[in-house]
Amino acid sequence: MSQLFLNKSLIIVIYACPHCDFETKTSNSLNRHIRNLHNMGAITYQCPYCDFSTNYKESLKNHLAHKHDIGTKHYNCPYCDFTTKHKKNIPRHIKTKHPNY
């Protein structure tokens, strides 16, 4: 899987993919390549609401938050039914929509 090359007393390790011609200097890069391009040894996270799938748990969390509005906190205006995902929007909303408060 790896080869050693001698270059002016510097040893460079090259990690080669056993499935294609991809080569890299780091084992992490090779593992990521194999997992992503050859779908080997990867955990697949499937969205329960659509056909989206990913190898990364964080990507699924982001997908659920942005596409299905799940796992995100909402902030509510104390004076009306306005809601937002961003806390900073509440003071701005109150200032423009409820200037007397």
N, C-alpha and C positions, 0 to 999 in steps of 0.2 A: 504494500500500500504506500510505502514511502521510499524515497531514494535519497542517498547522500551524494552531494556534489562538493568537490574540493575546489575552492576558489581563493588562491593566495592565502593559505592557512585559515581560511574561514569556511566552516562547514555550513552549507545551506541544506535544509531538509525540505524536500518537495513532497507534498502529499497528493497522490494521484487517485482520481475516482476510478473504481473498478468497473464502472458501468458506462463511462464515456471518456472523452479526452480532457476533461477538466483537471487542472492542477492548481495548487495553492501552496502558500508557505505556512499555513496554520491548520491544525487539526480541527479547530472549531469551524473554520470556513468550509472545510471538506464535509464535516458532519452536517452543517446547515445546507450545503449544496445537495447532498444525498437525500436528506429529509425533504427538502422543498421540491427538487426537480425529479427525483426518482420515487418519492413518496414511500420511503423505506424507513421503518422504525419511528415513524411520526405518529403522534397522537392527533386524531382529528376531532376538532370541536365543531359540532353541528348546531346550527340555530334551530330551536324548536318551532319557530314560526314561519320559516321560509327555507329555501334550498341553499342558503349561504353556509359554507364550511371553511375552516381555517386550521392551520397547525398551531396557532398561538391563542392561548386563553385570553390574553389581553385584547387581541383583535376581535374575538367574539364578544367580549364585554363592550367594546367600543361600538360594534355593530348593533348590539341590542339597545344601547343607549341612543344612538343616532337614528336608527331605522325603525325601532319599535318602541322607543321612549320607555325603556325598562331599565331600572337601576339608577335612574337619575333623580336627584332631589329637586323638588319644585319649591319656589318661594312665592308666597301669597301677599298681595296687598291687603293691609288691615282695613281698608276703606271700601274696597269693591271686589269683584271676582277675578281681577287680573292675576295671572300666574306667570312665572318665568323660571327658566333653568339657571339663571345667573342672578346671584344675590345683588350685584351692583346695579341691576336694572330697577330694583324696587325704589330706592331714593329718587332716581330720575323720573320714574313713573309718577310717584307721589308729587314731585315738584311740578310736573306738567299737567297732571290730571286732577290733582287735589291741592291747589296752591294755598288754600286756607288752613291747611293742617301743618 
